[in-house]
Amino acid sequence: MRPDLDRPGRGRRHRTDWMALLSGMLFIAVGIIFINQPTVDSLIMLPIVLCGLGFAGLVAILARVIRR
């Protein structure tokens, strides 16, 4: 065998977990909004968070379909 095939990390690429990445960015953005504008109503932010999570799920599904 070739020596570069013995190393498990050689030649492998890490796949991006789009659901985790976009969800994390969404929660960071919501946290920043709540810190900067504490008067924002949480009933307004709830649909925004749910739509954002739905969008992140859609992107994750599309990325998985494209990879295959």
N, C-alpha and C positions, 0 to 999 in steps of 0.2 A: 504494500500500500504506500501511497505517497504520504509524506510527513504532514502536509497541510490538511489532509482529510482526517487525521487523528484528533485534531483539535476541534472540540465541539462548537466553538464560537466563530471559527473561520468561515467566511462566505455566507453566513446566515444574516438575514436582515430582520430587525424587529418590526412587527406590524403595528401600526398605530391603532389604538383602541379609541375610535371616534366617539363612541357613546360616553366614555369616561372623560375624554378631553373636553368635549362640548358641554357636558353637564357641569364639570368643574368650573369652566369659564362662566357659565350661566350663574352658578351660585356665588362666585366671586363678584360678578357684576351686580347681582341683587344685594349682596352684603355692602358693597360700596354705595349703592343707592340709598340703602337704609341708614348708613352712617352719615352720609352727606345731607340727606333730606329726611329727617325722622318723621315729618308730617305726612309722608306717603302712606296711603291707606293700604293695609295688607289685603283687603278684598280686591283691590285693583291689581296688586302684584301676583296674586294666586293664579289667575288665568294666564298671565305672562309667563310665569314659571312653568305651568303645565304645557303651554304651547311650545316653549323652549325645549322642554324635555321630549315632547313629541317630535319636534324637528330633529333633535339629536338622535333619537331612535330611528327616524327615517334615514338620516345620513348614514348611520351605522349599518342599517340593512342594505342600503344601496352600495356601500363600500364592500360589504361581504359578497354581494351578488357580482360585482365587477371583478373582485379578486379571483373568483372561481372560474 
